[in-house]
Amino acid sequence: MIDHSKRQTFAAFFERLASGPPDREDWGEHAINHYLDEQLEAIRRRCVRLSIQAGEPFPRTQEHRLQLRAWAEELRRDNSE
């Protein structure tokens, strides 16, 4: 089940995360929840794994920020199809 609205919201969350320090409420609202949209859920799990591997603060590196933006773009691209 593709949830276009949640994909857009999650893409915006990734952009915020890539641009500055994470807001705990924002993280909890997006990264902790589970989604019925299989692709969104797979990306959410990859993000959580990356954050665990990186440690705090997350994102730590430019590579992390680029990955978050790539996931945001992937969600937006799939949302427009």
C-alpha positions in Angstrom: 0.0 0.0 0.0 1.6 3.3 -1.1 0.9 6.2 1.2 1.8 9.2 -0.9 1.1 11.7 2.0 3.3 9.9 4.5 6.1 9.6 1.9 6.0 13.4 1.4 6.0 14.0 5.1 8.8 11.5 5.7 10.9 13.1 2.8 10.5 16.5 4.6 11.6 14.9 7.8 14.8 13.6 6.1 15.5 17.1 4.8 15.1 18.6 8.2 17.3 15.9 9.7 20.0 16.5 7.1 19.9 20.3 7.6 20.3 20.5 11.4 20.2 18.8 14.7 17.4 16.4 15.1 14.3 17.3 17.2 13.5 14.3 19.5 9.8 14.7 18.9 10.3 14.8 15.2 12.5 11.7 15.4 9.9 9.9 17.5 7.1 10.8 15.3 8.8 9.5 12.1 11.6 7.1 12.9 9.9 5.2 15.7 6.6 4.6 14.0 6.0 1.7 11.6 4.3 2.0 8.3 2.2 -0.2 6.1 3.8 1.3 3.0 6.5 -1.3 2.4 9.1 1.0 0.7 8.6 3.7 3.3 9.1 1.1 6.1 12.2 -0.3 4.4 13.7 3.2 4.2 12.7 4.0 7.8 14.5 0.8 9.0 17.7 1.7 7.0 17.6 5.2 8.6 17.3 3.8 12.1 20.1 1.3 11.4 22.4 4.0 10.1 21.6 6.2 13.1 22.5 3.3 15.5 25.7 2.6 13.6 26.7 6.3 13.6 25.8 7.0 17.2 24.9 10.4 18.5 24.7 13.0 17.3 23.1 11.8 14.0 23.7 12.7 11.3 27.4 12.9 12.0 29.0 13.2 8.6 28.4 14.7 5.2 27.8 11.2 3.9 25.0 10.7 6.4 23.4 14.0 5.2 23.7 13.0 1.6 22.1 9.6 2.3 19.2 11.2 4.1 18.7 13.6 1.1 18.9 10.6 -1.3 16.2 8.8 0.6 14.1 11.9 0.6 14.5 12.2 -3.2 13.7 8.5 -3.6 10.4 8.9 -1.6 9.5 12.0 -3.6 10.3 10.4 -6.9 8.2 7.3 -6.1 5.4 9.6 -4.8 5.1 11.3 -8.2 4.7 8.1 -10.1 
